[in-house]
Amino acid sequence: MADHNDLGILGEKLAQEFLVKKGYEILETNWTYLKAEIDIIARIEPGILVIAEVKTRTNTFIGKPEEFVSRGKQQQLVKAADAYIKDKGWQDEVRFDIIAVVLNEKYQQIEHLEDAFYFF
């Protein structure tokens, strides 16, 4: 496995732990629909389904992690979330978040951007 894959897996694990500590219930991880993958699907009361994209980088020299969630990626997440919502019969609010992780030997930062983008 390539180093960047290991970094991404670690970032997702840290993001999950971060959300759990904030009171979120993790429902799914790495949920796929066609070519789209949702990193984390979680629930926070009262009745909010959170679709979270995790971006992990070792530094911010070329930009913050959240800046790498392209419009195309957002559209893929919306399609996958729609499939998940229909499959599970979810009726309440849905929110799209980004969890930005900067991680290297000397530094670890996790930033949670709630309502990072809208689906319309």
MOPAC internal coordinates of N, CA, C and O (Angstrom, degrees):
PM7 1SCF
backbone

  N    0.0000 0     0.00 0     0.00 0    0    0    0
  C    1.4376 1     0.00 0     0.00 0    1    0    0
  C    1.5261 1   109.16 1     0.00 0    2    1    0
  O    1.2310 1   120.23 1   -43.10 1    3    2    1
  N    1.2988 1   117.17 1   136.90 1    3    2    1
  C    1.4586 1   122.32 1  -178.87 1    5    3    2
  C    1.5247 1   110.66 1   -70.22 1    6    5    3
  O    1.2310 1   121.10 1   -24.97 1    7    6    5
  N    1.3324 1   115.50 1   155.03 1    7    6    5
  C    1.4631 1   120.84 1  -179.29 1    9    7    6
  C    1.5249 1   112.00 1   -58.41 1   10    9    7
  O    1.2310 1   119.99 1   140.37 1   11   10    9
  N    1.3397 1   117.63 1   -39.63 1   11   10    9
  C    1.4648 1   119.19 1  -178.78 1   13   11   10
  C    1.5251 1   110.98 1   -65.67 1   14   13   11
  O    1.2310 1   120.05 1   148.35 1   15   14   13
  N    1.3298 1   117.52 1   -31.65 1   15   14   13
  C    1.4718 1   120.12 1   175.64 1   17   15   14
  C    1.5221 1   110.73 1   -67.14 1   18   17   15
  O    1.2310 1   120.55 1   137.26 1   19   18   17
  N    1.3322 1   116.56 1   -42.74 1   19   18   17
  C    1.4616 1   120.74 1   177.55 1   21   19   18
  C    1.5327 1   109.91 1   -60.74 1   22   21   19
  O    1.2310 1   120.31 1   138.42 1   23   22   21
  N    1.3218 1   117.01 1   -41.58 1   23   22   21
  C    1.4595 1   121.99 1   179.67 1   25   23   22
  C    1.5288 1   110.01 1   -62.88 1   26   25   23
  O    1.2310 1   120.26 1   135.69 1   27   26   25
  N    1.3126 1   117.11 1   -44.31 1   27   26   25
  C    1.4593 1   121.36 1   179.35 1   29   27   26
  C    1.5163 1   112.37 1   -63.09 1   30   29   27
  O    1.2310 1   120.40 1   137.73 1   31   30   29
  N    1.3251 1   116.84 1   -42.27 1   31   30   29
  C    1.4721 1   121.43 1   178.88 1   33   31   30
  C    1.5265 1   110.32 1   -63.81 1   34   33   31
  O    1.2310 1   120.57 1   136.94 1   35   34   33
  N    1.3363 1   116.52 1   -43.06 1   35   34   33
  C    1.4554 1   120.11 1   178.28 1   37   35   34
  C    1.5279 1   110.86 1   -64.87 1   38   37   35
  O    1.2310 1   120.44 1   138.25 1   39   38   37
  N    1.3262 1   116.76 1   -41.75 1   39   38   37
  C    1.4654 1   120.80 1   177.81 1   41   39   38
  C    1.5163 1   111.79 1   -59.72 1   42   41   39
  O    1.2310 1   120.40 1   137.64 1   43   42   41
  N    1.3287 1   116.85 1   -42.36 1   43   42   41
  C    1.4647 1   120.56 1   178.98 1   45   43   42
  C    1.5284 1   111.28 1   -65.95 1   46   45   43
  O    1.2310 1   120.38 1   141.15 1   47   46   45
  N    1.3230 1   116.88 1   -38.85 1   47   46   45
  C    1.4621 1   120.51 1   178.16 1   49   47   46
  C    1.5344 1   110.23 1   -63.92 1   50   49   47
  O    1.2310 1   120.45 1   135.21 1   51   50   49
  N    1.3203 1   116.74 1   -44.79 1   51   50   49
  C    1.4640 1   120.58 1   178.56 1   53   51   50
  C    1.5244 1   111.09 1   -63.73 1   54   53   51
  O    1.2310 1   120.43 1   141.42 1   55   54   53
  N    1.3300 1   116.79 1   -38.58 1   55   54   53
  C    1.4683 1   121.24 1   178.91 1   57   55   54
  C    1.5256 1   110.26 1   -64.17 1   58   57   55
  O    1.2310 1   120.25 1   138.46 1   59   58   57
  N    1.3212 1   117.12 1   -41.54 1   59   58   57
  C    1.4661 1   120.50 1   178.08 1   61   59   58
  C    1.5318 1   110.44 1   -61.61 1   62   61   59
  O    1.2310 1   120.59 1   132.57 1   63   62   61
  N    1.3199 1   116.49 1   -47.43 1   63   62   61
  C    1.4660 1   120.60 1   179.52 1   65   63   62
  C    1.5301 1   110.75 1   -61.08 1   66   65   63
  O    1.2310 1   120.84 1   139.63 1   67   66   65
  N    1.3108 1   116.00 1   -40.37 1   67   66   65
  C    1.4611 1   122.45 1   178.66 1   69   67   66
  C    1.5361 1   110.39 1   -59.63 1   70   69   67
  O    1.2310 1   120.71 1   132.62 1   71   70   69
  N    1.3385 1   116.25 1   -47.38 1   71   70   69
  C    1.4609 1   120.43 1  -179.38 1   73   71   70
  C    1.5236 1   112.09 1   -65.35 1   74   73   71
  O    1.2310 1   120.54 1   138.28 1   75   74   73
  N    1.3160 1   116.58 1   -41.72 1   75   74   73
  C    1.4722 1   120.55 1   179.11 1   77   75   74
  C    1.5305 1   109.87 1   -60.08 1   78   77   75
  O    1.2310 1   120.35 1   137.34 1   79   78   77
  N    1.3232 1   116.94 1   -42.66 1   79   78   77
  C    1.4682 1   120.61 1   179.12 1   81   79   78
  C    1.5291 1   111.45 1   -63.46 1   82   81   79
  O    1.2310 1   120.61 1   152.01 1   83   82   81
  N    1.3379 1   116.43 1   -27.99 1   83   82   81
  C    1.4641 1   120.91 1   178.63 1   85   83   82
  C    1.5314 1   112.25 1   -85.58 1   86   85   83
  O    1.2310 1   120.23 1  -178.72 1   87   86   85
  N    1.3358 1   117.17 1     1.28 1   87   86   85
  C    1.4487 1   120.69 1   176.12 1   89   87   86
  C    1.5168 1   115.64 1    97.60 1   90   89   87
  O    1.2310 1   119.93 1  -170.29 1   91   90   89
  N    1.3075 1   117.74 1     9.71 1   91   90   89
  C    1.4622 1   121.38 1   177.89 1   93   91   90
  C    1.5229 1   109.93 1   -81.51 1   94   93   91
  O    1.2310 1   121.16 1   -32.13 1   95   94   93
  N    1.3190 1   115.39 1   147.87 1   95   94   93
  C    1.4618 1   121.73 1   172.66 1   97   95   94
  C    1.5267 1   107.15 1  -102.32 1   98   97   95
  O    1.2310 1   120.25 1   -59.58 1   99   98   97
  N    1.3104 1   117.12 1   120.42 1   99   98   97
  C    1.4688 1   121.54 1   178.70 1  101   99   98
  C    1.5233 1   107.96 1   -78.38 1  102  101   99
  O    1.2310 1   120.63 1   -58.65 1  103  102  101
  N    1.3270 1   116.40 1   121.35 1  103  102  101
  C    1.4617 1   121.22 1   179.67 1  105  103  102
  C    1.5244 1   111.97 1   -96.47 1  106  105  103
  O    1.2310 1   120.67 1   140.33 1  107  106  105
  N    1.3185 1   116.32 1   -39.67 1  107  106  105
  C    1.4705 1   121.71 1  -177.64 1  109  107  106
  C    1.5240 1   108.76 1  -149.69 1  110  109  107
  O    1.2310 1   121.13 1   -28.16 1  111  110  109
  N    1.3231 1   115.43 1   151.84 1  111  110  109
  C    1.4581 1   120.97 1   169.24 1  113  111  110
  C    1.5240 1   107.92 1  -130.86 1  114  113  111
  O    1.2310 1   121.18 1   -35.27 1  115  114  113
  N    1.3006 1   115.34 1   144.73 1  115  114  113
  C    1.4645 1   122.82 1   178.45 1  117  115  114
  C    1.5314 1   111.88 1    52.01 1  118  117  115
  O    1.2310 1   121.09 1  -133.89 1  119  118  117
  N    1.3215 1   115.52 1    46.11 1  119  118  117
  C    1.4618 1   122.05 1   179.94 1  121  119  118
  C    1.5203 1   108.87 1   -79.79 1  122  121  119
  O    1.2310 1   120.21 1   -51.54 1  123  122  121
  N    1.3196 1   117.21 1   128.46 1  123  122  121
  C    1.4621 1   120.30 1  -175.28 1  125  123  122
  C    1.5203 1   112.16 1  -115.07 1  126  125  123
  O    1.2310 1   122.40 1   -32.13 1  127  126  125
  N    1.3260 1   113.00 1   147.87 1  127  126  125
  C    1.4563 1   122.92 1   173.29 1  129  127  126
  C    1.5212 1   106.32 1  -143.05 1  130  129  127
  O    1.2310 1   120.94 1   -63.13 1  131  130  129
  N    1.3204 1   115.80 1   116.87 1  131  130  129
  C    1.4656 1   121.78 1  -174.37 1  133  131  130
  C    1.5206 1   108.88 1    52.53 1  134  133  131
  O    1.2310 1   119.67 1    61.76 1  135  134  133
  N    1.3358 1   118.24 1  -118.24 1  135  134  133
  C    1.4734 1   120.42 1  -178.85 1  137  135  134
  C    1.5252 1   113.22 1   -97.86 1  138  137  135
  O    1.2310 1   120.43 1  -177.87 1  139  138  137
  N    1.3082 1   116.79 1     2.13 1  139  138  137
  C    1.4654 1   120.90 1  -176.92 1  141  139  138
  C    1.5225 1   110.59 1   -98.20 1  142  141  139
  O    1.2310 1   121.16 1   -34.98 1  143  142  141
  N    1.3060 1   115.38 1   145.02 1  143  142  141
  C    1.4578 1   121.23 1   176.42 1  145  143  142
  C    1.5181 1   109.22 1  -129.44 1  146  145  143
  O    1.2310 1   121.01 1   -47.87 1  147  146  145
  N    1.3231 1   115.67 1   132.13 1  147  146  145
  C    1.4609 1   121.33 1   173.49 1  149  147  146
  C    1.5189 1   106.68 1   -99.72 1  150  149  147
  O    1.2310 1   120.31 1   -57.99 1  151  150  149
  N    1.3276 1   117.01 1   122.01 1  151  150  149
  C    1.4585 1   120.87 1  -176.93 1  153  151  150
  C    1.5278 1   111.90 1   -63.76 1  154  153  151
  O    1.2310 1   120.52 1   130.36 1  155  154  153
  N    1.3373 1   116.62 1   -49.64 1  155  154  153
  C    1.4603 1   120.46 1  -178.15 1  157  155  154
  C    1.5288 1   108.98 1  -139.88 1  158  157  155
  O    1.2310 1   121.36 1   -47.74 1  159  158  157
  N    1.3109 1   115.00 1   132.26 1  159  158  157
  C    1.4654 1   121.16 1   169.61 1  161  159  158
  C    1.5160 1   105.30 1  -116.81 1  162  161  159
  O    1.2310 1   121.21 1   -57.42 1  163  162  161
  N    1.3305 1   115.29 1   122.58 1  163  162  161
  C    1.4613 1   120.42 1  -175.77 1  165  163  162
  C    1.5253 1   110.11 1  -135.04 1  166  165  163
  O    1.2310 1   121.72 1   -11.82 1  167  166  165
  N    1.3097 1   114.32 1   168.18 1  167  166  165
  C    1.4629 1   120.31 1   177.20 1  169  167  166
  C    1.5140 1   108.03 1  -129.20 1  170  169  167
  O    1.2310 1   121.68 1   -42.22 1  171  170  169
  N    1.3087 1   114.39 1   137.78 1  171  170  169
  C    1.4570 1   121.10 1   173.54 1  173  171  170
  C    1.5195 1   106.59 1  -128.87 1  174  173  171
  O    1.2310 1   120.88 1   -40.63 1  175  174  173
  N    1.2892 1   115.92 1   139.37 1  175  174  173
  C    1.4700 1   119.64 1  -179.53 1  177  175  174
  C    1.5110 1   109.08 1   -76.70 1  178  177  175
  O    1.2310 1   118.77 1   -31.99 1  179  178  177
  N    1.2896 1   119.95 1   148.01 1  179  178  177
  C    1.4614 1   126.22 1     4.30 1  181  179  178
  C    1.5253 1   111.50 1   -94.23 1  182  181  179
  O    1.2310 1   120.34 1   -76.88 1  183  182  181
  N    1.2994 1   116.96 1   103.12 1  183  182  181
  C    1.4536 1   122.88 1   169.65 1  185  183  182
  C    1.5100 1   117.12 1    66.20 1  186  185  183
  O    1.2310 1   119.86 1  -139.46 1  187  186  185
  N    1.3155 1   117.87 1    40.54 1  187  186  185
  C    1.4638 1   120.79 1   177.40 1  189  187  186
  C    1.5223 1   108.72 1  -111.28 1  190  189  187
  O    1.2310 1   120.98 1   -56.64 1  191  190  189
  N    1.3309 1   115.73 1   123.36 1  191  190  189
  C    1.4574 1   121.66 1   174.52 1  193  191  190
  C    1.5250 1   107.65 1   -90.26 1  194  193  191
  O    1.2310 1   120.52 1   -52.37 1  195  194  193
  N    1.3243 1   116.61 1   127.63 1  195  194  193
  C    1.4615 1   121.88 1  -177.23 1  197  195  194
  C    1.5242 1   109.15 1  -111.80 1  198  197  195
  O    1.2310 1   121.45 1   -58.17 1  199  198  197
  N    1.3210 1   114.84 1   121.83 1  199  198  197
  C    1.4591 1   122.84 1   174.20 1  201  199  198
  C    1.5272 1   105.11 1  -100.53 1  202  201  199
  O    1.2310 1   120.23 1   -67.20 1  203  202  201
  N    1.3204 1   117.16 1   112.80 1  203  202  201
  C    1.4651 1   120.65 1  -172.97 1  205  203  202
  C    1.5212 1   111.72 1  -115.65 1  206  205  203
  O    1.2310 1   121.29 1   -51.09 1  207  206  205
  N    1.3107 1   115.13 1   128.91 1  207  206  205
  C    1.4571 1   123.06 1   172.41 1  209  207  206
  C    1.5248 1   107.26 1  -100.74 1  210  209  207
  O    1.2310 1   120.43 1   -51.63 1  211  210  209
  N    1.3201 1   116.78 1   128.37 1  211  210  209
  C    1.4629 1   121.76 1   179.63 1  213  211  210
  C    1.5205 1   108.46 1  -105.09 1  214  213  211
  O    1.2310 1   120.81 1   -52.06 1  215  214  213
  N    1.3205 1   116.06 1   127.94 1  215  214  213
  C    1.4619 1   121.76 1   174.86 1  217  215  214
  C    1.5095 1   108.26 1  -122.14 1  218  217  215
  O    1.2310 1   120.80 1   -54.47 1  219  218  217
  N    1.3202 1   116.07 1   125.53 1  219  218  217
  C    1.4632 1   121.69 1  -177.23 1  221  219  218
  C    1.5231 1   109.56 1  -120.57 1  222  221  219
  O    1.2310 1   121.04 1   -45.92 1  223  222  221
  N    1.3004 1   115.61 1   134.08 1  223  222  221
  C    1.4600 1   122.58 1   176.96 1  225  223  222
  C    1.5231 1   108.74 1  -136.66 1  226  225  223
  O    1.2310 1   120.77 1   -19.64 1  227  226  225
  N    1.3327 1   116.14 1   160.36 1  227  226  225
  C    1.4668 1   120.26 1   177.19 1  229  227  226
  C    1.5210 1   111.74 1   -88.45 1  230  229  227
  O    1.2310 1   120.25 1   162.76 1  231  230  229
  N    1.3351 1   117.12 1   -17.24 1  231  230  229
  C    1.4607 1   120.93 1   178.36 1  233  231  230
  C    1.5284 1   108.73 1  -159.21 1  234  233  231
  O    1.2310 1   121.23 1    -2.42 1  235  234  233
  N    1.3204 1   115.26 1   177.58 1  235  234  233
  C    1.4652 1   119.88 1  -179.89 1  237  235  234
  C    1.5319 1   111.66 1  -117.93 1  238  237  235
  O    1.2310 1   120.20 1  -157.04 1  239  238  237
  N    1.3155 1   117.23 1    22.96 1  239  238  237
  C    1.4684 1   120.48 1  -177.22 1  241  239  238
  C    1.5220 1   112.33 1   -60.37 1  242  241  239
  O    1.2310 1   120.04 1   141.68 1  243  242  241
  N    1.3194 1   117.53 1   -38.32 1  243  242  241
  C    1.4743 1   119.45 1  -178.64 1  245  243  242
  C    1.5251 1   112.19 1  -104.01 1  246  245  243
  O    1.2310 1   120.28 1  -173.55 1  247  246  245
  N    1.3095 1   117.06 1     6.45 1  247  246  245
  C    1.4512 1   121.37 1   177.11 1  249  247  246
  C    1.5134 1   111.99 1   140.55 1  250  249  247
  O    1.2310 1   121.79 1   -20.53 1  251  250  249
  N    1.3137 1   114.18 1   159.47 1  251  250  249
  C    1.4575 1   120.55 1   177.33 1  253  251  250
  C    1.5224 1   109.38 1   -72.89 1  254  253  251
  O    1.2310 1   120.08 1   -29.60 1  255  254  253
  N    1.3285 1   117.46 1   150.40 1  255  254  253
  C    1.4695 1   119.64 1  -178.07 1  257  255  254
  C    1.5259 1   113.48 1   -53.49 1  258  257  255
  O    1.2310 1   120.19 1   138.31 1  259  258  257
  N    1.3198 1   117.24 1   -41.69 1  259  258  257
  C    1.4624 1   120.66 1  -176.97 1  261  259  258
  C    1.5276 1   113.43 1   -63.81 1  262  261  259
  O    1.2310 1   120.67 1   158.54 1  263  262  261
  N    1.3165 1   116.33 1   -21.46 1  263  262  261
  C    1.4703 1   120.70 1   178.98 1  265  263  262
  C    1.5275 1   111.84 1   -70.95 1  266  265  263
  O    1.2310 1   120.13 1   169.21 1  267  266  265
  N    1.3176 1   117.35 1   -10.79 1  267  266  265
  C    1.4661 1   121.61 1  -178.34 1  269  267  266
  C    1.5288 1   113.07 1   -98.38 1  270  269  267
  O    1.2310 1   120.68 1  -169.43 1  271  270  269
  N    1.3121 1   116.30 1    10.57 1  271  270  269
  C    1.4685 1   120.21 1   172.59 1  273  271  270
  C    1.5277 1   105.97 1   -92.29 1  274  273  271
  O    1.2310 1   121.47 1   -85.29 1  275  274  273
  N    1.3161 1   114.79 1    94.71 1  275  274  273
  C    1.4726 1   121.31 1  -173.82 1  277  275  274
  C    1.5221 1   111.89 1   -70.58 1  278  277  275
  O    1.2310 1   121.05 1   -13.29 1  279  278  277
  N    1.3058 1   115.59 1   166.71 1  279  278  277
  C    1.4674 1   121.61 1   176.25 1  281  279  278
  C    1.5406 1   109.62 1   -60.55 1  282  281  279
  O    1.2310 1   120.77 1   140.08 1  283  282  281
  N    1.3294 1   116.13 1   -39.92 1  283  282  281
  C    1.4613 1   120.31 1   177.68 1  285  283  282
  C    1.5215 1   111.94 1   -62.12 1  286  285  283
  O    1.2310 1   120.38 1   138.35 1  287  286  285
  N    1.3263 1   116.88 1   -41.65 1  287  286  285
  C    1.4666 1   121.17 1   177.85 1  289  287  286
  C    1.5242 1   110.09 1   -64.56 1  290  289  287
  O    1.2310 1   120.51 1   139.84 1  291  290  289
  N    1.3186 1   116.63 1   -40.16 1  291  290  289
  C    1.4592 1   120.45 1   177.65 1  293  291  290
  C    1.5240 1   110.56 1   -60.65 1  294  293  291
  O    1.2310 1   120.35 1   137.11 1  295  294  293
  N    1.3177 1   116.94 1   -42.89 1  295  294  293
  C    1.4674 1   120.97 1   179.49 1  297  295  294
  C    1.5292 1   111.01 1   -63.94 1  298  297  295
  O    1.2310 1   120.32 1   140.09 1  299  298  297
  N    1.3351 1   117.00 1   -39.91 1  299  298  297
  C    1.4683 1   120.55 1   176.53 1  301  299  298
  C    1.5257 1   111.19 1   -62.59 1  302  301  299
  O    1.2310 1   120.63 1   138.05 1  303  302  301
  N    1.3272 1   116.39 1   -41.95 1  303  302  301
  C    1.4648 1   120.69 1   179.18 1  305  303  302
  C    1.5282 1   111.12 1   -63.29 1  306  305  303
  O    1.2310 1   120.69 1   139.81 1  307  306  305
  N    1.3174 1   116.28 1   -40.19 1  307  306  305
  C    1.4649 1   120.44 1   179.18 1  309  307  306
  C    1.5254 1   110.32 1   -63.26 1  310  309  307
  O    1.2310 1   120.09 1   135.44 1  311  310  309
  N    1.3301 1   117.44 1   -44.56 1  311  310  309
  C    1.4717 1   120.71 1   178.82 1  313  311  310
  C    1.5259 1   111.06 1   -62.62 1  314  313  311
  O    1.2310 1   120.53 1   135.64 1  315  314  313
  N    1.3221 1   116.60 1   -44.36 1  315  314  313
  C    1.4672 1   120.19 1   179.39 1  317  315  314
  C    1.5238 1   110.76 1   -65.86 1  318  317  315
  O    1.2310 1   120.40 1   138.97 1  319  318  317
  N    1.3169 1   116.84 1   -41.03 1  319  318  317
  C    1.4622 1   120.44 1   178.72 1  321  319  318
  C    1.5200 1   110.65 1   -63.19 1  322  321  319
  O    1.2310 1   120.41 1   139.40 1  323  322  321
  N    1.3176 1   116.82 1   -40.60 1  323  322  321
  C    1.4607 1   120.69 1   177.98 1  325  323  322
  C    1.5296 1   110.81 1   -59.76 1  326  325  323
  O    1.2310 1   120.59 1   136.95 1  327  326  325
  N    1.3298 1   116.47 1   -43.05 1  327  326  325
  C    1.4676 1   120.76 1   178.22 1  329  327  326
  C    1.5304 1   110.25 1   -63.54 1  330  329  327
  O    1.2310 1   120.14 1   137.39 1  331  330  329
  N    1.3203 1   117.35 1   -42.61 1  331  330  329
  C    1.4601 1   121.29 1   179.87 1  333  331  330
  C    1.5329 1   110.73 1   -63.37 1  334  333  331
  O    1.2310 1   120.93 1   134.76 1  335  334  333
  N    1.3177 1   115.83 1   -45.24 1  335  334  333
  C    1.4659 1   121.70 1  -178.93 1  337  335  334
  C    1.5277 1   110.58 1   -60.60 1  338  337  335
  O    1.2310 1   120.86 1   135.13 1  339  338  337
  N    1.3240 1   115.96 1   -44.87 1  339  338  337
  C    1.4641 1   119.84 1   178.60 1  341  339  338
  C    1.5262 1   111.13 1   -65.75 1  342  341  339
  O    1.2310 1   120.52 1   137.65 1  343  342  341
  N    1.3311 1   116.60 1   -42.35 1  343  342  341
  C    1.4602 1   121.22 1  -179.08 1  345  343  342
  C    1.5250 1   111.52 1   -62.52 1  346  345  343
  O    1.2310 1   120.10 1   139.65 1  347  346  345
  N    1.3210 1   117.41 1   -40.35 1  347  346  345
  C    1.4709 1   122.06 1  -175.60 1  349  347  346
  C    1.5280 1   112.71 1   -93.13 1  350  349  347
  O    1.2310 1   120.34 1   170.94 1  351  350  349
  N    1.3413 1   116.95 1    -9.06 1  351  350  349
  C    1.4586 1   119.66 1  -178.93 1  353  351  350
  C    1.5225 1   113.21 1    69.67 1  354  353  351
  O    1.2310 1   120.36 1  -149.41 1  355  354  353
  N    1.3242 1   116.93 1    30.59 1  355  354  353
  C    1.4683 1   121.61 1  -178.21 1  357  355  354
  C    1.5261 1   109.48 1   -66.01 1  358  357  355
  O    1.2310 1   119.96 1   -47.94 1  359  358  357
  N    1.3310 1   117.67 1   132.06 1  359  358  357
  C    1.4607 1   122.88 1  -175.97 1  361  359  358
  C    1.5267 1   113.63 1  -115.31 1  362  361  359
  O    1.2310 1   120.08 1   167.41 1  363  362  361
  N    1.3088 1   117.45 1   -12.59 1  363  362  361
  C    1.4644 1   120.39 1  -173.66 1  365  363  362
  C    1.5270 1   111.65 1   -95.38 1  366  365  363
  O    1.2310 1   121.31 1    13.56 1  367  366  365
  N    1.3022 1   115.11 1  -166.44 1  367  366  365
  C    1.4654 1   123.09 1  -175.95 1  369  367  366
  C    1.5341 1   111.40 1   -65.38 1  370  369  367
  O    1.2310 1   121.21 1   -32.41 1  371  370  369
  N    1.3441 1   115.30 1   147.59 1  371  370  369
  C    1.4657 1   122.48 1   175.88 1  373  371  370
  C    1.5228 1   107.80 1  -126.38 1  374  373  371
  O    1.2310 1   121.06 1   -42.17 1  375  374  373
  N    1.3163 1   115.57 1   137.83 1  375  374  373
  C    1.4610 1   121.14 1  -178.41 1  377  375  374
  C    1.5293 1   109.26 1  -133.21 1  378  377  375
  O    1.2310 1   120.80 1   -37.66 1  379  378  377
  N    1.3206 1   116.08 1   142.34 1  379  378  377
  C    1.4640 1   121.73 1   177.21 1  381  379  378
  C    1.5196 1   108.99 1  -107.57 1  382  381  379
  O    1.2310 1   121.00 1   -60.74 1  383  382  381
  N    1.3252 1   115.69 1   119.26 1  383  382  381
  C    1.4640 1   122.45 1  -179.13 1  385  383  382
  C    1.5202 1   109.93 1  -116.46 1  386  385  383
  O    1.2310 1   121.41 1   -20.91 1  387  386  385
  N    1.3114 1   114.91 1   159.09 1  387  386  385
  C    1.4624 1   121.83 1   170.18 1  389  387  386
  C    1.5215 1   107.10 1  -122.55 1  390  389  387
  O    1.2310 1   121.02 1   -45.02 1  391  390  389
  N    1.3143 1   115.66 1   134.98 1  391  390  389
  C    1.4556 1   120.45 1   173.57 1  393  391  390
  C    1.5236 1   106.62 1  -113.20 1  394  393  391
  O    1.2310 1   121.46 1   -66.88 1  395  394  393
  N    1.3203 1   114.81 1   113.12 1  395  394  393
  C    1.4588 1   122.27 1  -177.22 1  397  395  394
  C    1.5235 1   108.98 1   -97.84 1  398  397  395
  O    1.2310 1   121.07 1   -56.25 1  399  398  397
  N    1.3310 1   115.56 1   123.75 1  399  398  397
  C    1.4594 1   121.12 1  -177.78 1  401  399  398
  C    1.5238 1   108.40 1  -120.10 1  402  401  399
  O    1.2310 1   120.87 1   -53.49 1  403  402  401
  N    1.3245 1   115.93 1   126.51 1  403  402  401
  C    1.4616 1   121.66 1   171.73 1  405  403  402
  C    1.5223 1   105.50 1  -114.02 1  406  405  403
  O    1.2310 1   121.48 1   -57.68 1  407  406  405
  N    1.3233 1   114.77 1   122.32 1  407  406  405
  C    1.4602 1   119.58 1  -169.49 1  409  407  406
  C    1.5250 1   109.99 1  -144.30 1  410  409  407
  O    1.2310 1   120.80 1   -55.75 1  411  410  409
  N    1.3154 1   116.07 1   124.25 1  411  410  409
  C    1.4575 1   121.42 1   171.53 1  413  411  410
  C    1.5305 1   108.19 1  -150.12 1  414  413  411
  O    1.2310 1   120.03 1     8.19 1  415  414  413
  N    1.3060 1   117.55 1  -171.81 1  415  414  413
  C    1.4647 1   120.61 1  -175.17 1  417  415  414
  C    1.5292 1   113.00 1   -61.60 1  418  417  415
  O    1.2310 1   120.10 1   151.84 1  419  418  417
  N    1.3298 1   117.41 1   -28.16 1  419  418  417
  C    1.4584 1   121.01 1  -173.88 1  421  419  418
  C    1.5307 1   114.09 1  -109.00 1  422  421  419
  O    1.2310 1   120.24 1   171.23 1  423  422  421
  N    1.3133 1   117.15 1    -8.77 1  423  422  421
  C    1.4562 1   118.42 1  -166.89 1  425  423  422
  C    1.5218 1   111.30 1  -148.73 1  426  425  423
  O    1.2310 1   121.07 1   -39.43 1  427  426  425
  N    1.3182 1   115.56 1   140.57 1  427  426  425
  C    1.4665 1   120.94 1   173.85 1  429  427  426
  C    1.5185 1   108.34 1  -142.32 1  430  429  427
  O    1.2310 1   120.95 1   -54.92 1  431  430  429
  N    1.3193 1   115.79 1   125.08 1  431  430  429
  C    1.4553 1   121.33 1   177.87 1  433  431  430
  C    1.5308 1   108.51 1  -137.63 1  434  433  431
  O    1.2310 1   120.95 1   -45.10 1  435  434  433
  N    1.3220 1   115.78 1   134.90 1  435  434  433
  C    1.4551 1   121.28 1   175.81 1  437  435  434
  C    1.5149 1   107.21 1  -124.27 1  438  437  435
  O    1.2310 1   121.01 1   -54.44 1  439  438  437
  N    1.3161 1   115.67 1   125.56 1  439  438  437
  C    1.4534 1   121.57 1   177.61 1  441  439  438
  C    1.5233 1   108.51 1  -121.50 1  442  441  439
  O    1.2310 1   120.64 1   -51.08 1  443  442  441
  N    1.3125 1   116.37 1   128.92 1  443  442  441
  C    1.4591 1   122.60 1  -178.33 1  445  443  442
  C    1.5292 1   108.53 1  -106.79 1  446  445  443
  O    1.2310 1   121.01 1   -67.21 1  447  446  445
  N    1.3230 1   115.67 1   112.79 1  447  446  445
  C    1.4580 1   120.77 1   179.25 1  449  447  446
  C    1.5274 1   108.16 1  -101.45 1  450  449  447
  O    1.2310 1   120.91 1   -76.29 1  451  450  449
  N    1.3191 1   115.87 1   103.71 1  451  450  449
  C    1.4593 1   121.00 1   179.31 1  453  451  450
  C    1.5178 1   109.36 1   -79.40 1  454  453  451
  O    1.2310 1   120.56 1   -33.40 1  455  454  453
  N    1.3417 1   116.54 1   146.60 1  455  454  453
  C    1.4759 1   121.49 1  -177.54 1  457  455  454
  C    1.5213 1   110.37 1    50.67 1  458  457  455
  O    1.2310 1   120.73 1  -131.29 1  459  458  457
  N    1.3217 1   116.22 1    48.71 1  459  458  457
  C    1.4607 1   122.06 1  -174.75 1  461  459  458
  C    1.5348 1   112.29 1   -66.69 1  462  461  459
  O    1.2310 1   120.69 1   149.67 1  463  462  461
  N    1.3235 1   116.28 1   -30.33 1  463  462  461
  C    1.4674 1   120.24 1   175.14 1  465  463  462
  C    1.5189 1   108.51 1  -154.83 1  466  465  463
  O    1.2310 1   121.73 1   -17.18 1  467  466  465
  N    1.3085 1   114.30 1   162.82 1  467  466  465
  C    1.4599 1   120.62 1  -177.93 1  469  467  466
  C    1.5189 1   110.02 1  -109.29 1  470  469  467
  O    1.2310 1   120.35 1   -24.29 1  471  470  469
  N    1.2965 1   116.94 1   155.71 1  471  470  469
  C    1.4659 1   122.25 1  -171.22 1  473  471  470
  C    1.5108 1   113.53 1   -97.71 1  474  473  471
  O    1.2310 1   119.27 1  -167.16 1  475  474  473
  N    1.3033 1   119.00 1    12.84 1  475  474  473
  C    1.4741 1   119.59 1   178.68 1  477  475  474
  C    1.4957 1   110.42 1  -120.22 1  478  477  475
  O    1.2310 1   120.10 1   180.00 1  479  478  477

